[in-house]
Amino acid sequence: MRVFIAGVDGYLGWSLALYLAARGHEISGCDLFLRREWVAEMGSQSVTPIRRMTERLETFRDHFGTNLQFRKGDLRDYNFVLNCFRSFDPEAIVHLGEMPSAPYSMVDVNHAVFTQMNNLIGTLHILYAMKEACPDAHLVKLGTMGEYGTPNIDIPEGFFTIEYRERKDTLPFPRQAGSWYHQTKVHDSHNIMFACKIWGLRSTDIMQGVVFGTRIDEMKDDERLVTRFDFDQCFGTAVNRYCAQAVIGHPLTPFGRGGQKRGFLPLRDSVQCLTLTITNPPKPGEYRVFNQFEEIYSITELAQKVKKVGEELGLKVNIRNLENPRKEMEEHYYNPDHQHLPDLGYKPTHDMEQELRIMLNDLMKYRSRIEVRKEALNPDIRWDGTRKKVRFLSRGAEEQGSKGAEEQGSKGAEEQG
Ligand code: USQ
């Protein structure tokens, strides 16, 4: 199939391009390299050294015997998007070209406005350009499990049937996002659902959990094919940050009480799921939602897993809770459905511990690249809009979470070292 990937220089985009090319699909993609700039703005760098796009493209051609047709450009430029689709005539468009970080969107008004404009305008341009240039193509849009928030009931895949005052209907499940970034995904979902309804476009909105891992088999131990791996406070997720911390002997840092739960999925299974989605498109006019994750853990359980695997590999690993810079539930119910992808044939290949072992081994090779940017591990972006380094919680406060830290003030909390 002809697959266009928006955001092809990113963590998922680059990996998906390799995975699809290895299976004979024709790939075109675009990127503006903003992720590289945002991570630099955070005083950080990818642990895995990422090559310039020209070298990535040469290596791609060497390995797969075909070109990745790349265009540098901005999804906020409508003519750019339209030209991409007109010249390539994609059968599927995978939209991974958004600003993906909750903390980055919470820095200040400029970052919040940038995030909303970048994400919403890019998606609207894609929808209009599809209508004009390739109305039969399938839009695979990366949403997030974070759109649903953490309600005290089970979470279906997008829609649920509800009875209210003796009438019944199937409706979108309520969205309760926890950051300006997560809100952009909610707004995108509404816009895409509407475009499918009025123009007969087809789309799969993927509510993806946290993806982790340093590699897929298609990277073939060629360092020029690796994908990025971030660990800073904005672009490193908890699992990435824990692994980077374990490698340099920094304590692992669950925020607050540490009962926040998430669904996780290895990178290699994420690209498998995206490929199954692409090759099994919905009907014209259909808007469908897949919840994409495999295992659910609290961030404390996650830290314990990283500690266990790290110690097996000879690392010294401690866990120390930090004051929570976010406003979120630190203990909650979490039971989302995730049956649609297994119904299409998805089979998980690696469990969390197997993948953590591979990740830690990979990261240990680049220990010095983490050491040199280790300041980037210390969060200071707070959901109340202030910037102040967060502190380790004292043992007593750990049990009570950030509430305990506030009550104890600086007496009970230590400066982060
Ligand atoms: N957290 C810690 N310690 C850390 C970093 C984070 O305890 O050092 C906590 C956060 O407070 C939060 C949880 O870990 O409760 C998850 O945070 P995260 O940064 O790992 O992930 P999140 O902000 O939820 O966002 C990430 C990606 C985002 C994607 C989302 C999927 O950055 O692009 O949409 O995961 S999901 O989480 O399922 O919504």
Residues whose N, C-alpha, C, O or C-beta is under 5 A from the ligand:
A	BS01	USQ	P100 S101 A102 G143 T144 M145 G146 Q208 G209 V210 G236 T237 A238 V239 R241 T253 P254 F255 Q260 R262 G263 I299 R326
